[in-house]
Amino acid sequence: MILTMKYYPLIRKILPLLLIAAVIATGCKDKTEYKTIDGFTQGTTYHIVYSDNVGFAPDSLTEELLKMVDFSMSGYNQESIISQVNNGDSVKVDMMFADVFNRSVEMYRISDGLFDVSAAPLFDIWGFGFKNKSAVNQQIIDSVLLYVGMDKVALEGTQIIKKTPGVKLNFNAIAQGYTADVIGRAFDNLGIKNYLIEVGGEIFCKGVNSKGKTWSVGIDKPEEGNMIQGQEIQDIILLTGGGLATSGNYRKFYEENGEKYSHTINPKTGYPVRDNLLSATVIAADAMTADAYGTYFMVAGLEKSIEVIESTPGIEGYLIYSKDGKFEVYKSKGIRVKK
């Protein structure tokens, strides 16, 4: 899915001024440098590397875009549009929210309901949403499932309509990928030739790195205790451009009465997923798509994920799974691994 920036009024105001500055500054530089932008957003971190071929730093534009996304769809922001949707009934939304909502509806249909942003109440009762875990039993799950399903909510024009009052949304499985895409398209409009944008582990990139080589992205080993991104690497994937996202269930979990529960919830059953698939890395044309498919695969399990990867044009997958106590890897034909 190719994102466009035409509907962002703020960007339309900022870009012309920045482009003028870029034209003036470009003539003053002989060698292209690579620079970085780092910070916090949506309850996580972001890291950006870009070639300074336009002669100025897009820090202010990046910050404005992050604020726009945060106000639109961050559940960590109590004033955001998604928080208003969850706290009320019918709410008018912006174009960013509409983009992500519409893509979420599409993924809901593609996944036969396994990717479901309306499963927010399930995430909450299991303690993986924005509330502490509560006591869970079948009766509670059945009562919560009454409010889960994208058939219970719709976007009519610019207004979210809840067909079932009490429906709540959680965009965490797709918003960070979308954010990387939005910044990437803005960089394209500015004329930045090479960049890698990572938001919460989801990536959108273009061009080459500072050494003039293909971007390389490390895939973490799905081991308990490997809590720091990049600390223990399973493989390094080469990425020429587009989106990459990794989903896993080995970092977010809890134990109760000797049982381990992952943060990956099946929105159909209401229970955490139990499968030998430990990590799903997806490459797609954009990070939002990769982000959504990564979540879908973790819910669907290993066999279904392989089936979908091999039958879906534009989707590549790198799956780590357990077999006989060891890590095994499935990778599709389009995956390039550094040797």
Buried (B, 14 or more C-beta within 10 A) or exposed (E): BEBEBEEBEEBEEBBEEBBEBBEEEBEEEEEBEBEEBEEEBBBBBBBBBBBBBBBBBBEEBBEBBBBBBBBBBBBBBEEBBBBBBBEEEEBEBBBBBBBBBEBBBBBBEBBEBBBBBBBBBBBBBBBBBBEEBEEBEEEEBEEBBEBBBBEBBEBEEEEBBBEEEEBBBBBBBBBBBBBBBBBBBBBBBBBBBBBBBBBBBBBBBBBBBEEEEBBBBBBBBBBEEBEEBEEEEBBBBBBEBBBBBBBBBBBEBBEEEEEEBBBBBBBBEBBBBEBEBBBBBBBBBBBBBBBBBBBBBBBBBBEBBBEBBEEBEEBBBBBBBBEEEEBEBBBBEEBBBEE
